Amino acid sequence: MNTKKASRLRRARRSRAKIRELKVARLCVNRTPRHIYAQIIDGEGAKVLASASTVEKDLKGDATSNAGAASKVGSLIAERAKAAGIEKVAFDRSGYKYHGRVKALADAAREAGLEF
């Protein structure tokens, strides 16, 4: 495994350990060069409560690898979380920098009413 990916996974492991201590639902983000994915996972880490991504049909028509698409995913995940009865989550950025698409997703989720 290359050092860049290993470093990212080390950062992710450290933040997830802290979130696990708090026992709160977490908004987990994964990004690839082409798509971005978001899941809300319960405090135990066993169940996915809500998910959204640019792979879905209603978001796939436009560009899927830019900040605009990430903000659409952020607002969609917040809407689905509210429908599932979740209002407060911990933001798990999976070791990625809080910049660009990850930041756009987080800002859109906050604007749609999700607290973290």
C-alpha positions as protocol buffer text, in pm:
chain_id: "A"
residue {
  index: 1
  type: MET
  ca { x: 0 y: 0 z: 0 }
}
residue {
  index: 2
  type: ASN
  ca { x: 138 y: 339 z: -88 }
}
residue {
  index: 3
  type: THR
  ca { x: 226 y: 581 z: 190 }
}
residue {
  index: 4
  type: LYS
  ca { x: -36 y: 838 z: 93 }
}
residue {
  index: 5
  type: LYS
  ca { x: -321 y: 587 z: 129 }
}
residue {
  index: 6
  type: ALA
  ca { x: -169 y: 439 z: 446 }
}
residue {
  index: 7
  type: SER
  ca { x: -150 y: 786 z: 601 }
}
residue {
  index: 8
  type: ARG
  ca { x: -512 y: 856 z: 511 }
}
residue {
  index: 9
  type: LEU
  ca { x: -627 y: 528 z: 664 }
}
residue {
  index: 10
  type: ARG
  ca { x: -424 y: 598 z: 980 }
}
residue {
  index: 11
  type: ARG
  ca { x: -594 y: 937 z: 1018 }
}
residue {
  index: 12
  type: ALA
  ca { x: -933 y: 774 z: 956 }
}
residue {
  index: 13
  type: ARG
  ca { x: -871 y: 507 z: 1218 }
}
residue {
  index: 14
  type: ARG
  ca { x: -776 y: 768 z: 1476 }
}
residue {
  index: 15
  type: SER
  ca { x: -1087 y: 980 z: 1420 }
}
residue {
  index: 16
  type: ARG
  ca { x: -1318 y: 677 z: 1408 }
}
residue {
  index: 17
  type: ALA
  ca { x: -1183 y: 559 z: 1744 }
}
residue {
  index: 18
  type: LYS
  ca { x: -1283 y: 891 z: 1898 }
}
residue {
  index: 19
  type: ILE
  ca { x: -1627 y: 879 z: 1737 }
}
residue {
  index: 20
  type: ARG
  ca { x: -1674 y: 523 z: 1861 }
}
residue {
  index: 21
  type: GLU
  ca { x: -1609 y: 643 z: 2218 }
}
residue {
  index: 22
  type: LEU
  ca { x: -1885 y: 902 z: 2185 }
}
residue {
  index: 23
  type: LYS
  ca { x: -2141 y: 638 z: 2066 }
}
residue {
  index: 24
  type: VAL
  ca { x: -2309 y: 874 z: 1821 }
}
residue {
  index: 25
  type: ALA
  ca { x: -2419 y: 820 z: 1463 }
}
residue {
  index: 26
  type: ARG
  ca { x: -2153 y: 921 z: 1212 }
}
residue {
  index: 27
  type: LEU
  ca { x: -2171 y: 1072 z: 868 }
}
residue {
  index: 28
  type: CYS
  ca { x: -1904 y: 878 z: 679 }
}
residue {
  index: 29
  type: VAL
  ca { x: -1774 y: 1017 z: 349 }
}
residue {
  index: 30
  type: ASN
  ca { x: -1589 y: 825 z: 79 }
}
residue {
  index: 31
  type: ARG
  ca { x: -1465 y: 983 z: -240 }
}
residue {
  index: 32
  type: THR
  ca { x: -1322 y: 844 z: -558 }
}
residue {
  index: 33
  type: PRO
  ca { x: -1200 y: 1037 z: -859 }
}
residue {
  index: 34
  type: ARG
  ca { x: -1538 y: 989 z: -1026 }
}
residue {
  index: 35
  type: HIS
  ca { x: -1798 y: 975 z: -745 }
}
residue {
  index: 36
  type: ILE
  ca { x: -1866 y: 1070 z: -383 }
}
residue {
  index: 37
  type: TYR
  ca { x: -2056 y: 858 z: -132 }
}
residue {
  index: 38
  type: ALA
  ca { x: -2206 y: 941 z: 209 }
}
residue {
  index: 39
  type: GLN
  ca { x: -2351 y: 709 z: 472 }
}
residue {
  index: 40
  type: ILE
  ca { x: -2495 y: 760 z: 817 }
}
residue {
  index: 41
  type: ILE
  ca { x: -2388 y: 470 z: 1038 }
}
residue {
  index: 42
  type: ASP
  ca { x: -2531 y: 407 z: 1385 }
}
residue {
  index: 43
  type: GLY
  ca { x: -2326 y: 453 z: 1703 }
}
residue {
  index: 44
  type: GLU
  ca { x: -2236 y: 86 z: 1728 }
}
residue {
  index: 45
  type: GLY
  ca { x: -2105 y: 82 z: 1371 }
}
residue {
  index: 46
  type: ALA
  ca { x: -2320 y: -211 z: 1271 }
}
residue {
  index: 47
  type: LYS
  ca { x: -2601 y: -60 z: 1065 }
}
residue {
  index: 48
  type: VAL
  ca { x: -2630 y: 190 z: 782 }
}
residue {
  index: 49
  type: LEU
  ca { x: -2923 y: 420 z: 860 }
}
residue {
  index: 50
  type: ALA
  ca { x: -2917 y: 637 z: 546 }
}
residue {
  index: 51
  type: SER
  ca { x: -2703 y: 671 z: 237 }
}
residue {
  index: 52
  type: ALA
  ca { x: -2664 y: 888 z: -72 }
}
residue {
  index: 53
  type: SER
  ca { x: -2417 y: 903 z: -359 }
}
residue {
  index: 54
  type: THR
  ca { x: -2361 y: 1037 z: -707 }
}
residue {
  index: 55
  type: VAL
  ca { x: -2417 y: 685 z: -844 }
}
residue {
  index: 56
  type: GLU
  ca { x: -2793 y: 719 z: -792 }
}
residue {
  index: 57
  type: LYS
  ca { x: -3009 y: 781 z: -1098 }
}
residue {
  index: 58
  type: ASP
  ca { x: -3138 y: 1126 z: -1000 }
}
residue {
  index: 59
  type: LEU
  ca { x: -2782 y: 1261 z: -941 }
}
residue {
  index: 60
  type: LYS
  ca { x: -2601 y: 1069 z: -1214 }
}
residue {
  index: 61
  type: GLY
  ca { x: -2715 y: 1288 z: -1505 }
}
residue {
  index: 62
  type: ASP
  ca { x: -2488 y: 1583 z: -1422 }
}
residue {
  index: 63
  type: ALA
  ca { x: -2116 y: 1589 z: -1348 }
}
residue {
  index: 64
  type: THR
  ca { x: -2048 y: 1356 z: -1058 }
}
residue {
  index: 65
  type: SER
  ca { x: -1694 y: 1449 z: -956 }
}
residue {
  index: 66
  type: ASN
  ca { x: -1718 y: 1816 z: -863 }
}
residue {
  index: 67
  type: ALA
  ca { x: -1815 y: 2023 z: -560 }
}
residue {
  index: 68
  type: GLY
  ca { x: -2162 y: 2091 z: -699 }
}
residue {
  index: 69
  type: ALA
  ca { x: -2241 y: 1721 z: -708 }
}
residue {
  index: 70
  type: ALA
  ca { x: -2099 y: 1680 z: -357 }
}
residue {
  index: 71
  type: SER
  ca { x: -2327 y: 1953 z: -224 }
}
residue {
  index: 72
  type: LYS
  ca { x: -2627 y: 1778 z: -382 }
}
residue {
  index: 73
  type: VAL
  ca { x: -2526 y: 1456 z: -205 }
}
residue {
  index: 74
  type: GLY
  ca { x: -2489 y: 1650 z: 122 }
}
residue {
  index: 75
  type: SER
  ca { x: -2837 y: 1794 z: 105 }
}
residue {
  index: 76
  type: LEU
  ca { x: -2982 y: 1456 z: 4 }
}
residue {
  index: 77
  type: ILE
  ca { x: -2815 y: 1272 z: 292 }
}
residue {
  index: 78
  type: ALA
  ca { x: -2943 y: 1534 z: 537 }
}
residue {
  index: 79
  type: GLU
  ca { x: -3295 y: 1497 z: 400 }
}
residue {
  index: 80
  type: ARG
  ca { x: -3279 y: 1117 z: 434 }
}
residue {
  index: 81
  type: ALA
  ca { x: -3136 y: 1144 z: 785 }
}
residue {
  index: 82
  type: LYS
  ca { x: -3422 y: 1368 z: 892 }
}
residue {
  index: 83
  type: ALA
  ca { x: -3665 y: 1114 z: 748 }
}
residue {
  index: 84
  type: ALA
  ca { x: -3493 y: 843 z: 955 }
}
residue {
  index: 85
  type: GLY
  ca { x: -3520 y: 1059 z: 1271 }
}
residue {
  index: 86
  type: ILE
  ca { x: -3153 y: 1156 z: 1295 }
}
residue {
  index: 87
  type: GLU
  ca { x: -3065 y: 1517 z: 1362 }
}
residue {
  index: 88
  type: LYS
  ca { x: -2717 y: 1503 z: 1520 }
}
residue {
  index: 89
  type: VAL
  ca { x: -2418 y: 1314 z: 1381 }
}
residue {
  index: 90
  type: ALA
  ca { x: -2039 y: 1313 z: 1402 }
}
residue {
  index: 91
  type: PHE
  ca { x: -1862 y: 1395 z: 1076 }
}
residue {
  index: 92
  type: ASP
  ca { x: -1623 y: 1121 z: 966 }
}
residue {
  index: 93
  type: ARG
  ca { x: -1420 y: 1251 z: 675 }
}
residue {
  index: 94
  type: SER
  ca { x: -1234 y: 917 z: 641 }
}
residue {
  index: 95
  type: GLY
  ca { x: -892 y: 1079 z: 664 }
}
residue {
  index: 96
  type: TYR
  ca { x: -951 y: 1313 z: 370 }
}
residue {
  index: 97
  type: LYS
  ca { x: -867 y: 1682 z: 402 }
}
residue {
  index: 98
  type: TYR
  ca { x: -1161 y: 1906 z: 491 }
}
residue {
  index: 99
  type: HIS
  ca { x: -1137 y: 2078 z: 157 }
}
residue {
  index: 100
  type: GLY
  ca { x: -1307 y: 2078 z: -182 }
}
residue {
  index: 101
  type: ARG
  ca { x: -1571 y: 1809 z: -230 }
}
residue {
  index: 102
  type: VAL
  ca { x: -1564 y: 1692 z: 133 }
}
residue {
  index: 103
  type: LYS
  ca { x: -1618 y: 2047 z: 257 }
}
residue {
  index: 104
  type: ALA
  ca { x: -1896 y: 2108 z: 3 }
}
residue {
  index: 105
  type: LEU
  ca { x: -2079 y: 1794 z: 119 }
}
residue {
  index: 106
  type: ALA
  ca { x: -2046 y: 1892 z: 486 }
}
residue {
  index: 107
  type: ASP
  ca { x: -2162 y: 2250 z: 428 }
}
residue {
  index: 108
  type: ALA
  ca { x: -2466 y: 2136 z: 230 }
}
residue {
  index: 109
  type: ALA
  ca { x: -2560 y: 1884 z: 500 }
}
residue {
  index: 110
  type: ARG
  ca { x: -2537 y: 2157 z: 764 }
}
residue {
  index: 111
  type: GLU
  ca { x: -2750 y: 2394 z: 560 }
}
residue {
  index: 112
  type: ALA
  ca { x: -3014 y: 2123 z: 518 }
}
residue {
  index: 113
  type: GLY
  ca { x: -3043 y: 2093 z: 897 }
}
residue {
  index: 114
  type: LEU
  ca { x: -2803 y: 1818 z: 1002 }
}
residue {
  index: 115
  type: GLU
  ca { x: -2603 y: 1905 z: 1315 }
}
residue {
  index: 116
  type: PHE
  ca { x: -2237 y: 1815 z: 1360 }
}
